[in-house]
Amino acid sequence: QVNLVESGGGSVQAGGSLRLSCAASTYTYRNYCMGWFRQVPGKEREGVAAIERDGSTTYAASVKGRFTISKDNAKNTLHLQMNSLKPEDTAMYYCAAAYGGSWFVGYPVDYWGQGTQVTVSS
């Protein structure tokens, strides 16, 4: 069983910033593509950002230029820095891990975190 433990969600006004974190085991951190999805009630879960084993990154068009995904290798922790937040960024954010590679090119997610809520008010 792979545990992905998220933290860092909360409420912020439009234009503000939040940083999400996801802690994983060393094996998962080093051997899986990791990243973030988000979901609002009534809609499908959508990929937000991914970082491959080689460090290459991919972002959804809606967040490119505002969000930055990164890894803290000393702590086996994934981060998502979210700047210039908009009300439409409001969602439950999920950490994800995929052994095959990025979901942006079709690989399935193998493990999910429990989710952390992000709320952006106008």
DSSP file with accessible surface (Angstrom, degrees, kcal/mol):
  #  RESIDUE AA STRUCTURE BP1 BP2  ACC     N-H-->O    O-->H-N    N-H-->O    O-->H-N    TCO  KAPPA ALPHA  PHI   PSI    X-CA   Y-CA   Z-CA
    1    1 A Q              0   0  199      0, 0.0     2,-0.5     0, 0.0   110,-0.1   0.000 360.0 360.0 360.0 129.7    0.0    0.0    0.0
    2    2 A V        -     0   0   19    110,-0.0     2,-0.5     2,-0.0   110,-0.2  -0.867 360.0-153.7 -99.8 128.4    1.3    3.4   -1.0
    3    3 A N        -     0   0  114     -2,-0.5     2,-0.5   108,-0.1    22,-0.4  -0.907  11.2-175.7-104.9 124.9    0.5    6.3    1.3
    4    4 A L        -     0   0    7     -2,-0.5     2,-0.6   108,-0.4   110,-0.6  -0.985  10.2-164.5-115.6 117.4    0.4    9.8   -0.2
    5    5 A V  E     -A   23   0A  84     18,-2.2    18,-2.7    -2,-0.5     2,-0.2  -0.905   5.7-162.9-112.7 112.6   -0.1   12.4    2.6
    6    6 A E  E     +A   22   0A   9     -2,-0.6     2,-0.3    16,-0.2    16,-0.2  -0.566  14.4 164.0 -92.9 155.9   -1.2   15.8    1.5
    7    7 A S  E     +A   21   0A  65     14,-2.1    14,-2.9    -2,-0.2   109,-0.1  -0.964  40.4  66.7-156.0 165.3   -1.1   19.1    3.4
    8    8 A G        +     0   0   37     -2,-0.3    11,-0.4     1,-0.2    14,-0.0   0.399  57.9 134.2 105.3  -3.3   -1.4   22.8    2.7
    9    9 A G        +     0   0   27     12,-0.1     2,-0.3     9,-0.1    -1,-0.2  -0.146  22.6 119.6 -69.9 175.3   -4.9   23.4    1.5
   10   10 A G  E     -d  118   0B  27    107,-1.2   109,-2.6   106,-0.1     2,-0.4  -0.988  58.1 -55.6 160.6-164.7   -7.0   26.3    2.8
   11   11 A S  E     +d  119   0B 100     -2,-0.3     2,-0.3   107,-0.2   109,-0.2  -0.901  48.5 162.3-113.5 140.3   -8.9   29.4    1.9
   12   12 A V  E     -d  120   0B  30    107,-2.4   109,-2.3    -2,-0.4     2,-0.2  -0.979  36.4-106.8-150.6 156.0   -7.4   32.5    0.2
   13   13 A Q  E >   -d  121   0B 140     -2,-0.3     3,-2.3   107,-0.2    72,-0.2  -0.509  54.4 -78.9 -82.8 156.5   -8.6   35.5   -1.7
   14   14 A A  T 3  S+     0   0   48    107,-2.8    72,-0.2     1,-0.3    -1,-0.1  -0.259 120.7  30.1 -53.9 137.9   -8.2   35.8   -5.4
   15   15 A G  T 3  S+     0   0   55     70,-3.3    69,-0.6     1,-0.3    -1,-0.3   0.219  99.5 114.0  92.8 -11.8   -4.7   36.8   -6.4
   16   16 A G    <   -     0   0   21     -3,-2.3    69,-2.4    69,-0.2     2,-0.3  -0.073  58.6-121.3 -83.6-173.4   -3.3   35.0   -3.4
   17   17 A S        +     0   0   60     66,-0.2     2,-0.3    67,-0.2    66,-0.2  -0.933  21.6 178.5-132.8 152.4   -1.0   32.0   -3.0
   18   18 A L  E     - B   0  82A  33     64,-2.1    64,-3.3    -2,-0.3     2,-0.5  -0.974  16.5-145.8-144.7 153.8   -1.0   28.6   -1.4
   19   19 A R  E     - B   0  81A 128    -11,-0.4     2,-0.3    -2,-0.3    62,-0.2  -0.984  11.6-159.4-124.8 123.9    1.5   25.8   -1.4
   20   20 A L  E     - B   0  80A   0     60,-2.6    60,-2.4    -2,-0.5     2,-0.3  -0.735   8.0-162.5 -95.7 148.2    0.4   22.1   -1.3
   21   21 A S  E     -AB   7  79A  19    -14,-2.9   -14,-2.1    -2,-0.3     2,-0.4  -0.949   9.1-167.3-130.1 151.5    2.7   19.4   -0.2
   22   22 A a  E     -AB   6  78A   0     56,-2.4    56,-3.0    -2,-0.3     2,-0.4  -0.941   9.4-156.0-141.1 115.7    2.6   15.6   -0.6
   23   23 A A  E     +AB   5  77A  44    -18,-2.7   -18,-2.2    -2,-0.4     2,-0.3  -0.746  20.7 170.3 -93.3 138.1    4.8   13.3    1.4
   24   24 A A        -     0   0   15     52,-2.1   -20,-0.1    -2,-0.4   -22,-0.0  -0.899  37.7 -86.3-139.5 167.3    5.6    9.8    0.0
   25   25 A S     >  -     0   0   61    -22,-0.4     4,-2.8    -2,-0.3     5,-0.2  -0.305  43.5-109.8 -69.0 161.3    7.8    6.9    0.7
   26   26 A T  H  > S+     0   0   62      1,-0.2     4,-2.2     2,-0.2     5,-0.2   0.915 118.2  51.5 -60.0 -42.2   11.3    7.0   -0.8
   27   27 A Y  H  > S+     0   0  131      1,-0.2     4,-1.9     2,-0.2    -1,-0.2   0.940 113.5  43.2 -62.7 -45.9   10.5    4.2   -3.2
   28   28 A T  H  > S+     0   0    2      1,-0.2     4,-1.8     2,-0.2    -1,-0.2   0.944 112.8  52.7 -64.3 -46.1    7.4    6.0   -4.5
   29   29 A Y  H  < S+     0   0    4     -4,-2.8    -1,-0.2     1,-0.2    -2,-0.2   0.875 117.2  37.3 -58.4 -39.2    9.1    9.3   -4.7
   30   30 A R  H  < S+     0   0  174     -4,-2.2    -1,-0.2    -5,-0.2    -2,-0.2   0.743 124.3  36.3 -87.8 -22.7   12.0    8.0   -6.7
   31   31 A N  H  < S+     0   0   54     -4,-1.9     2,-0.4    -5,-0.2    -2,-0.2   0.464 103.4  69.6-115.1  -4.5   10.2    5.5   -9.0
   32   32 A Y  S  < S-     0   0   22     -4,-1.8     2,-0.4    -5,-0.2    67,-0.2  -0.891  77.2-117.7-115.9 148.9    6.8    7.1   -9.8
   33   33 A C  E     -E   98   0B   0     65,-2.7    65,-2.9    -2,-0.4     2,-0.3  -0.686  45.5-166.0 -70.5 131.9    5.6   10.0  -11.8
   34   34 A M  E     +EF  97  51B   0     17,-2.2    17,-3.2    -2,-0.4     2,-0.3  -0.877  23.0 112.5-125.2 158.7    4.0   12.2   -9.2
   35   35 A G  E     -EF  96  50B   0     61,-2.0    61,-2.4    -2,-0.3     2,-0.4  -0.963  48.6 -65.4 173.1-154.4    1.7   15.2   -9.4
   36   36 A W  E     -EF  95  49B   0     13,-2.7    12,-3.0    -2,-0.3    13,-1.6  -0.964  23.5-176.7-136.5 142.8   -1.7   16.7   -8.7
   37   37 A F  E     -EF  94  47B  20     57,-2.6    57,-2.7    -2,-0.4     2,-0.3  -0.829  13.2-155.4-120.3 166.9   -5.3   16.5   -9.8
   38   38 A R  E     -EF  93  46B  14      8,-2.2     8,-2.9    -2,-0.3     2,-0.3  -0.982   6.9-170.5-142.5 156.9   -8.3   18.5   -8.8
   39   39 A Q  E     -E   92   0B  58     53,-2.1    53,-2.7    -2,-0.3     6,-0.1  -0.993   8.6-163.3-149.4 135.6  -12.0   17.9   -8.7
   40   40 A V    >   -     0   0   46     -2,-0.3     3,-2.1     4,-0.3    51,-0.1  -0.866  48.4 -80.8-111.4 153.3  -15.1   20.0   -8.1
   41   41 A P  T 3  S+     0   0  135      0, 0.0     3,-0.1     0, 0.0    -1,-0.1  -0.240 116.2  15.9 -55.5 133.4  -18.4   18.4   -7.3
   42   42 A G  T 3  S+     0   0   90      1,-0.3     2,-0.3    -3,-0.0    -3,-0.0   0.416 110.8  91.8  86.3  -2.8  -20.2   17.1  -10.4
   43   43 A K  S <  S-     0   0  148     -3,-2.1    -1,-0.3     1,-0.0     2,-0.1  -0.859  80.2 -98.2-123.2 160.3  -17.1   17.3  -12.6
   44   44 A E        -     0   0  174     -2,-0.3    -4,-0.3     1,-0.1     2,-0.2  -0.384  45.1 -98.2 -71.8 152.8  -14.5   14.8  -13.6
   45   45 A R        -     0   0   79     -6,-0.1     2,-0.4    -2,-0.1    -6,-0.2  -0.528  46.1-157.0 -68.5 134.2  -11.1   14.8  -11.8
   46   46 A E  E     -F   38   0B  87     -8,-2.9    -8,-2.2    -2,-0.2     2,-0.2  -0.929  17.5-112.0-122.0 143.1   -8.6   16.7  -14.0
   47   47 A G  E     +F   37   0B  15     -2,-0.4   -10,-0.3   -10,-0.2     3,-0.1  -0.494  31.5 175.5 -69.8 135.1   -4.9   16.6  -14.1
   48   48 A V  E     -     0   0B   0    -12,-3.0    12,-2.6     1,-0.4     2,-0.3   0.783  61.0 -17.6-105.8 -50.6   -3.2   19.8  -12.9
   49   49 A A  E     -FG  36  59B   0    -13,-1.6   -13,-2.7    10,-0.2    -1,-0.4  -0.988  53.9-166.1-159.4 152.4    0.5   19.1  -13.0
   50   50 A A  E     -FG  35  58B   1      8,-2.3     8,-2.1    -2,-0.3     2,-0.4  -0.993   6.8-159.1-143.0 149.1    3.0   16.2  -13.2
   51   51 A I  E     -FG  34  57B  11    -17,-3.2   -17,-2.2    -2,-0.3     6,-0.2  -0.993  18.8-145.2-130.9 124.0    6.7   15.7  -12.6
   52   52 A E    >   -     0   0   40      4,-2.9     3,-1.9    -2,-0.4   -19,-0.1  -0.247  32.2 -97.4 -80.8 173.7    8.4   12.7  -14.1
   53   53 A R  T 3  S+     0   0  106      1,-0.3    -1,-0.1     2,-0.1   -21,-0.1   0.834 125.8  53.0 -60.5 -31.6   11.2   10.7  -12.7
   54   54 A D  T 3  S-     0   0  130      2,-0.1    -1,-0.3     1,-0.0     3,-0.1   0.428 122.2-106.5 -86.7   2.7   13.7   12.7  -14.8
   55   55 A G  S <  S+     0   0   39     -3,-1.9    -2,-0.1     1,-0.3     2,-0.1   0.364  71.2 143.3  92.6  -5.3   12.3   15.9  -13.4
   56   56 A S        -     0   0   54     -5,-0.1    -4,-2.9     1,-0.0     2,-0.3  -0.416  35.9-150.1 -69.2 147.2   10.4   17.0  -16.5
   57   57 A T  E     -G   51   0B  62     -6,-0.2     2,-0.4    -3,-0.1    -6,-0.2  -0.859  16.2-168.0-124.0 153.6    7.1   18.7  -15.8
   58   58 A T  E     -G   50   0B  54     -8,-2.1    -8,-2.3    -2,-0.3     2,-0.3  -0.995   9.0-167.7-138.0 142.0    3.8   19.1  -17.5
   59   59 A Y  E     -G   49   0B  44     -2,-0.4   -10,-0.2   -10,-0.2     2,-0.1  -0.958  27.8-109.4-129.1 149.1    1.0   21.5  -16.6
   60   60 A A    >>  -     0   0   15    -12,-2.6     3,-1.7    -2,-0.3     4,-1.4  -0.451  36.2-117.5 -66.4 147.6   -2.7   21.9  -17.5
   61   61 A A  T 34 S+     0   0   98      1,-0.3     3,-0.2     2,-0.2    -1,-0.1   0.846 111.6  62.7 -58.4 -32.6   -3.2   24.9  -19.8
   62   62 A S  T 34 S+     0   0   59      1,-0.2    -1,-0.3     3,-0.0   -14,-0.1   0.680 114.9  30.0 -69.9 -17.3   -5.4   26.5  -17.1
   63   63 A V  T X> S+     0   0    0     -3,-1.7     3,-2.4   -15,-0.2     4,-2.1   0.498  84.3 125.7-119.1  -7.6   -2.6   26.7  -14.6
   64   64 A K  T 3< S+     0   0  151     -4,-1.4     4,-0.1     1,-0.3   -15,-0.0  -0.279  80.9  18.5 -59.6 132.9    0.5   27.1  -16.7
   65   65 A G  T 34 S+     0   0   81      2,-0.5    -1,-0.3     1,-0.1     3,-0.1   0.218 125.1  58.0  90.6 -14.2    2.5   30.1  -15.6
   66   66 A R  T <4 S+     0   0   30     -3,-2.4    17,-2.1     1,-0.2     2,-0.3   0.691  99.3  53.7-113.9 -33.8    0.7   30.3  -12.2
   67   67 A F  E  <  -C   82   0A   3     -4,-2.1    -2,-0.5    15,-0.2     2,-0.4  -0.828  60.9-165.6-107.6 146.9    1.4   26.9  -10.7
   68   68 A T  E     -C   81   0A  72     13,-2.5    13,-3.0    -2,-0.3     2,-0.4  -0.989   5.5-156.2-133.8 125.2    4.8   25.3  -10.2
   69   69 A I  E     +C   80   0A   7     -2,-0.4     2,-0.3    11,-0.2    11,-0.2  -0.797  24.8 161.1 -98.1 140.8    5.4   21.7   -9.3
   70   70 A S  E     -C   79   0A  49      9,-2.1     9,-2.9    -2,-0.4     2,-0.4  -0.968  30.1-129.4-153.3 165.8    8.6   20.7   -7.6
   71   71 A K  E     -C   78   0A  48     -2,-0.3     2,-0.8     7,-0.2     7,-0.2  -0.975   4.2-151.6-124.3 137.6   10.3   18.0   -5.5
   72   72 A D  E >>> -C   77   0A  48      5,-3.3     5,-1.8    -2,-0.4     3,-1.0  -0.893  14.9-171.6-103.3  98.3   12.2   18.2   -2.2
   73   73 A N  T 345S+     0   0  116     -2,-0.8     3,-0.3     1,-0.3    -1,-0.1   0.783  79.7  60.2 -66.8 -26.9   14.5   15.3   -2.5
   74   74 A A  T 345S+     0   0   95      1,-0.2    -1,-0.3    -3,-0.1    -2,-0.0   0.791 118.2  29.4 -70.8 -24.3   15.8   15.6    1.0
   75   75 A K  T <45S-     0   0  149     -3,-1.0   -51,-0.2     2,-0.2    -1,-0.2   0.313 101.1-122.6-118.1   6.4   12.3   15.1    2.4
   76   76 A N  T  <5 +     0   0   28     -4,-0.7   -52,-2.1    -3,-0.3     2,-0.4   0.916  66.6 142.4  50.8  45.4   10.7   12.9   -0.3
   77   77 A T  E   < -BC  23  72A  20     -5,-1.8    -5,-3.3   -54,-0.2     2,-0.3  -0.968  44.7-149.6-126.8 135.6    8.0   15.6   -0.6
   78   78 A L  E     -BC  22  71A   0    -56,-3.0   -56,-2.4    -2,-0.4     2,-0.3  -0.782  17.8-162.9 -98.1 141.6    6.2   16.9   -3.6
   79   79 A H  E     -BC  21  70A  14     -9,-2.9    -9,-2.1    -2,-0.3     2,-0.4  -0.935  16.5-163.4-125.9 152.1    5.1   20.6   -3.7
   80   80 A L  E     -BC  20  69A   0    -60,-2.4   -60,-2.6    -2,-0.3     2,-0.6  -0.924  12.1-160.6-130.7 106.2    2.6   22.6   -5.8
   81   81 A Q  E     -BC  19  68A  60    -13,-3.0   -13,-2.5    -2,-0.4     2,-0.6  -0.798   9.5-165.2 -86.4 121.5    3.1   26.3   -5.5
   82   82 A M  E     +BC  18  67A   0    -64,-3.3   -64,-2.1    -2,-0.6     2,-0.3  -0.943  11.8 173.7-115.8 113.5    0.0   28.1   -6.6
   83   83 A N        +     0   0   56    -17,-2.1   -66,-0.2    -2,-0.6   -67,-0.2  -0.737  59.1  23.6-113.7 164.1    0.2   31.8   -7.3
   84   84 A S  S    S-     0   0   69    -69,-0.6    -1,-0.2    -2,-0.3   -68,-0.2   0.897  85.0-160.4  49.2  47.8   -2.3   34.3   -8.7
   85   85 A L        -     0   0    2    -69,-2.4   -70,-3.3    -3,-0.2   -69,-0.2  -0.252   7.5-158.0 -65.3 145.5   -5.1   32.0   -7.6
   86   86 A K    >   -     0   0   87    -72,-0.2     3,-2.5   -71,-0.1     4,-0.3  -0.860  31.6-110.3-119.6 156.2   -8.6   32.5   -9.2
   87   87 A P  G >  S+     0   0   50      0, 0.0     3,-1.9     0, 0.0    33,-0.4   0.850 117.6  63.4 -54.4 -32.5  -12.0   31.5   -7.9
   88   88 A E  G 3  S+     0   0  130      1,-0.3    -3,-0.0    -3,-0.0     0, 0.0   0.564  88.6  69.3 -72.7  -5.6  -12.1   28.8  -10.6
   89   89 A D  G <  S+     0   0    0     -3,-2.5    -1,-0.3    31,-0.0     2,-0.2   0.531  70.8 119.9 -82.7  -7.5   -9.1   27.1   -8.9
   90   90 A T    <   +     0   0   41     -3,-1.9     2,-0.3    -4,-0.3    29,-0.2  -0.416  41.8 107.8 -60.8 124.5  -11.4   26.2   -6.1
   91   91 A A  E    S- H   0 118B   4     27,-2.1    27,-2.7    -2,-0.2     2,-0.5  -0.966  75.4 -79.7-177.6 170.2  -11.5   22.4   -5.8
   92   92 A M  E     -EH  39 117B  55    -53,-2.7   -53,-2.1    -2,-0.3     2,-0.5  -0.849  48.4-147.8 -87.3 127.9  -10.3   19.4   -3.9
   93   93 A Y  E     -EH  38 116B   0     23,-3.0    23,-2.2    -2,-0.5     2,-0.4  -0.864  12.3-164.0-104.6 132.6   -6.7   18.7   -4.8
   94   94 A Y  E     -E   37   0B  38    -57,-2.7   -57,-2.6    -2,-0.5     2,-0.3  -0.949  15.7-136.0-119.8 132.6   -5.4   15.2   -4.9
   95   95 A a  E     -E   36   0B   0     -2,-0.4    18,-2.5   -59,-0.2     2,-0.3  -0.622  31.4-169.2 -76.9 144.2   -1.8   14.0   -4.9
   96   96 A A  E     -EI  35 112B   0    -61,-2.4   -61,-2.0    -2,-0.3     2,-0.4  -0.971  17.2-161.8-139.8 152.4   -1.3   11.2   -7.4
   97   97 A A  E     -EI  34 111B   0     14,-2.0    13,-2.3    -2,-0.3    14,-1.9  -0.999   6.3-175.4-137.5 132.9    1.4    8.7   -8.3
   98   98 A A  E     -E   33   0B   0    -65,-2.9   -65,-2.7    -2,-0.4    11,-0.1  -0.988  14.6-159.7-131.7 124.7    1.7    6.7  -11.6
   99   99 A Y  S    S+     0   0  112     -2,-0.4    -1,-0.1   -67,-0.2     3,-0.1   0.886  90.6  50.5 -71.7 -37.4    4.3    4.1  -12.2
  100  100 A G  S    S-     0   0   33      8,-0.4     2,-0.3     1,-0.2    -1,-0.2   0.841 117.5 -89.8 -72.4 -33.0    4.2    4.1  -16.0
  101  101 A G        -     0   0    1      7,-0.3    -1,-0.2   -68,-0.1   -68,-0.1  -0.963  70.0  -8.7 149.5-165.8    4.5    7.8  -16.5
  102  102 A S    > > -     0   0    1     -2,-0.3     5,-1.7     1,-0.1     3,-1.4  -0.331  43.5-141.5 -70.7 139.8    2.5   11.0  -16.8
  103  103 A W  G > 5S+     0   0   28      1,-0.3     3,-1.5     3,-0.2    -1,-0.1   0.704  98.4  74.8 -67.8 -20.5   -1.3   10.9  -17.0
  104  104 A F  G 3 5S+     0   0   72      1,-0.3    -1,-0.3     2,-0.1    -2,-0.1   0.704 102.0  40.6 -66.8 -18.6   -1.0   13.8  -19.5
  105  105 A V  G < 5S-     0   0  109     -3,-1.4    -1,-0.3     2,-0.1    -2,-0.2   0.146 133.4 -88.0-113.6  15.3    0.2   11.2  -22.0
  106  106 A G  T < 5S+     0   0   64     -3,-1.5    -3,-0.2     1,-0.3    -2,-0.1   0.418  76.1 141.3 105.4  -1.1   -2.3    8.5  -21.0
  107  107 A Y      < -     0   0  117     -5,-1.7    -1,-0.3     1,-0.1     2,-0.1  -0.524  51.5-116.9 -75.5 142.7   -0.7    6.5  -18.1
  108  108 A P        -     0   0   90      0, 0.0     2,-0.4     0, 0.0    -8,-0.4  -0.442  23.4-112.2 -78.1 151.4   -3.2    5.5  -15.4
  109  109 A V        -     0   0   30      1,-0.1   -11,-0.2   -11,-0.1     3,-0.1  -0.666  26.1-171.0 -79.3 132.7   -2.8    6.7  -11.8
  110  110 A D        +     0   0   75    -13,-2.3     2,-0.3    -2,-0.4   -12,-0.2   0.788  66.8  24.2 -93.7 -33.2   -1.9    3.9   -9.5
  111  111 A Y  E     -I   97   0B  70    -14,-1.9   -14,-2.0  -110,-0.1     2,-0.3  -0.990  61.4-162.3-140.0 147.7   -2.3    5.7   -6.1
  112  112 A W  E     -I   96   0B 101     -2,-0.3  -108,-0.4   -16,-0.2   -16,-0.2  -0.935  15.7-131.9-125.2 148.8   -4.2    8.7   -4.7
  113  113 A G        -     0   0   11    -18,-2.5  -108,-0.2    -2,-0.3     3,-0.1  -0.276  37.2-101.8 -82.4-179.6   -3.9   10.8   -1.7
  114  114 A Q        -     0   0  116   -110,-0.6  -109,-0.1     1,-0.1   -20,-0.1   0.654  63.4-113.4 -82.8 -15.2   -6.9   11.6    0.5
  115  115 A G        -     0   0   12      1,-0.1     2,-0.4   -20,-0.1   -21,-0.2   0.126  19.2-134.4  98.7 147.9   -7.3   15.2   -0.9
  116  116 A T  E     - H   0  93B  24    -23,-2.2   -23,-3.0  -109,-0.1     2,-0.3  -0.997  23.5-121.8-139.6 134.3   -7.0   18.7    0.5
  117  117 A Q  E     - H   0  92B  80     -2,-0.4  -107,-1.2   -25,-0.2     2,-0.5  -0.577  21.5-170.0 -83.4 134.8   -9.5   21.5   -0.1
  118  118 A V  E     -dH  10  91B   0    -27,-2.7   -27,-2.1    -2,-0.3     2,-0.5  -0.993   5.5-175.2-121.0 124.8   -8.5   24.7   -1.8
  119  119 A T  E     -d   11   0B  51   -109,-2.6  -107,-2.4    -2,-0.5     2,-0.5  -0.987   4.8-170.6-124.7 124.8  -11.0   27.6   -1.7
  120  120 A V  E     -d   12   0B   6     -2,-0.5     2,-0.3   -33,-0.4  -107,-0.2  -0.964   9.6-158.6-117.8 119.1  -10.4   30.9   -3.5
  121  121 A S  E      d   13   0B  57   -109,-2.3  -107,-2.8    -2,-0.5    -2,-0.0  -0.722 360.0 360.0 -99.0 149.4  -12.9   33.7   -2.9
  122  122 A S              0   0  133     -2,-0.3    -1,-0.1  -109,-0.2   -36,-0.0  -0.336 360.0 360.0 -87.2 360.0  -13.4   36.7   -5.2
